[in-house]
Each structure stands twice: as C-alpha cells, then as structure tokens.
C-alpha cells in the first residue's frame, strides 16, 4: 500500500496527480498498470496528530499498558 501527499495539477480539460518515481518503483508500478486510488482532501482528512492529547483517560496509560502486558504473559 502506498500513501503519498501530492498536488492536483491541470492537464488540458482534466486534472491529474503525479506519483513520485521512487514510490512507483517501490510498489513496482509500470505504465498502464491499473490501480485503485482512495483520495482524501488534506483539510478533510482526520489525522492522529489533530486529536492526540484530546482524549482524557480515567486510567493512566502506563497502568493500562501494564495490564495488557500481563494478559499476554
């Protein structure tokens, strides 16, 4: 799976995006390969950094992690 941030550009009567070559090579993409793309406009996407710290936990995170670790021992 590939996640990139790019800019939409005008091409004649259309718009398009460019996949950076190093990303395309990593995913082994070649000309005429069919791909499925999920697009989200940057301002519409919810990122963890936008909400990090806004949740108030009743139990300290360290205690929760210790309890989870005990369950896996």
C-alpha positions as CSV (number, residue, x, y, z in Angstrom):
1,X,0.0,0.0,0.0
2,X,1.3,3.4,-0.9
3,X,0.5,6.7,0.8
4,X,1.7,9.9,-0.8
5,X,0.9,13.6,-0.5
6,X,0.8,15.3,-3.9
7,X,-0.7,18.3,-5.6
8,X,-3.6,18.1,-8.2
9,X,-2.5,19.7,-11.5
10,X,-4.4,20.8,-14.6
11,X,-3.8,18.8,-17.8
12,X,-5.8,20.2,-20.6
13,X,-9.5,19.7,-19.7
14,X,-8.6,17.3,-16.9
15,X,-6.8,17.3,-13.6
16,X,-4.2,14.7,-12.5
17,X,-1.8,13.7,-9.9
18,X,1.8,12.5,-10.2
19,X,3.2,9.5,-8.3
20,X,6.8,10.1,-7.4
21,X,9.1,7.8,-9.3
22,X,10.8,6.3,-6.2
23,X,7.3,5.5,-4.7
24,X,6.2,3.9,-8.1
25,X,9.4,1.8,-8.2
26,X,8.9,0.7,-4.6
27,X,5.4,-0.5,-5.5
28,X,6.6,-2.0,-8.8
29,X,4.2,0.2,-10.8
30,X,4.7,0.4,-14.5
31,X,3.0,2.4,-17.3
32,X,-0.6,1.1,-18.0
33,X,-0.9,-0.8,-14.7
34,X,-4.4,-0.5,-13.2
35,X,-4.6,0.9,-9.7
36,X,-7.3,1.9,-7.3
37,X,-6.8,5.2,-5.5
38,X,-8.6,6.4,-2.4
39,X,-8.5,10.2,-2.3
40,X,-9.0,12.5,0.6
41,X,-8.6,16.2,0.5
42,X,-6.0,17.3,3.1
43,X,-8.3,19.5,5.0
44,X,-11.0,16.8,5.2
45,X,-8.8,14.0,6.5
46,X,-8.6,13.3,10.2
47,X,-5.0,12.7,11.4
48,X,-4.0,11.3,14.7
49,X,-1.9,14.4,15.4
50,X,-5.1,16.5,15.2
51,X,-6.7,14.6,18.1
52,X,-3.7,13.4,20.1
53,X,-4.0,14.5,23.7
54,X,-7.6,15.4,23.4
55,X,-8.8,12.2,25.0
56,X,-8.9,12.2,28.8
57,X,-8.3,8.7,30.2
58,X,-9.6,7.7,33.6
59,X,-6.8,5.2,34.0
60,X,-3.2,6.2,33.4
61,X,-1.9,4.9,30.1
62,X,1.1,3.2,31.8
63,X,-1.3,1.2,34.1
64,X,-3.4,0.2,31.1
65,X,-0.3,-1.0,29.2
66,X,0.9,-3.0,32.2
67,X,-2.5,-4.7,32.4
68,X,-2.4,-5.6,28.7
69,X,1.1,-6.9,29.0
70,X,0.1,-9.2,32.0
71,X,-2.7,-10.7,29.8
72,X,-0.2,-11.7,27.2
73,X,2.3,-13.3,29.6
